[in-house]
Amino acid sequence: MWTNAYSFKTLGEFLASARKEQGITQAEMAKTLGFSPVTLSAIETGKSVSSAKIERYMQMLGFRVVVVLKTCLLYTSDAADD
């Protein structure tokens, strides 16, 4: 399953949906991950949480993070060209 998550909010919504599809409650997932329920809720609502915790949550659901840059602009200037 792929998702295009452009913000922490959309990523959190995706993770909450995936957790529910697997029949896991927030309390169960928080306990399994060793997170407080508040931390798990913060992830699912797009609040600021460490990337390590988000990645751990994703792995527990069977996902992995793949980052694809949408655009890359590279500008170089050679002083001799000026």
C-alpha positions in Angstrom: 0.0 0.0 0.0 1.3 3.4 -1.0 0.3 6.8 0.3 1.4 10.3 -0.6 1.6 12.0 2.7 2.6 15.6 2.3 2.1 16.6 5.9 2.2 15.1 9.3 -1.6 15.4 9.4 -2.2 13.3 6.3 0.4 10.8 7.5 -1.3 10.5 10.8 -4.7 10.0 9.2 -3.2 7.3 7.0 -1.6 5.5 10.0 -4.9 5.7 12.1 -6.8 4.3 9.2 -4.3 1.4 8.7 -4.3 0.6 12.4 -8.1 0.5 12.4 -8.1 -1.8 9.3 -5.9 -4.2 11.2 -8.4 -4.2 14.1 -6.0 -2.6 16.6 -7.2 -0.1 19.1 -5.1 3.0 20.0 -4.6 1.7 23.5 -3.3 -1.7 22.2 -0.9 0.0 19.7 0.4 2.4 22.3 1.1 -0.4 24.7 2.8 -2.5 22.0 5.0 0.4 21.0 5.7 1.5 24.5 4.2 4.9 23.8 1.8 6.8 25.9 -1.7 7.0 24.5 -1.1 10.8 24.2 1.9 10.2 22.0 0.0 7.8 19.7 -2.8 10.3 19.5 -0.3 13.1 18.7 1.1 11.0 15.8 -2.4 10.3 14.4 -3.5 13.9 14.6 -0.3 15.3 13.0 1.2 16.9 16.0 5.0 17.2 16.3 6.5 13.9 17.3 10.0 12.5 16.7 10.6 10.9 13.3 12.0 7.8 15.1 8.6 7.3 16.8 6.7 7.7 13.5 9.0 5.3 11.8 8.6 2.8 14.6 4.8 3.0 14.4 4.9 2.6 10.6 7.1 -0.5 10.9 4.7 -2.0 13.5 1.9 -1.6 10.9 4.1 -3.3 8.2 5.1 -0.1 6.3 8.4 1.5 5.5 9.3 5.0 4.7 10.4 5.9 1.2 11.2 9.6 0.5 10.9 10.8 -3.1 11.8 14.3 -3.8 9.2 16.1 -5.8 11.6 18.7 -7.2 15.3 19.3 -6.9 16.8 22.6 -8.0 20.5 22.8 -8.2 22.2 26.1 -9.0 25.9 26.4 -9.3 27.9 29.5 -10.1 31.5 29.5 -11.2 33.3 32.8 -10.3 35.1 32.6 -13.6 31.8 33.0 -15.4 31.0 36.4 -13.8 
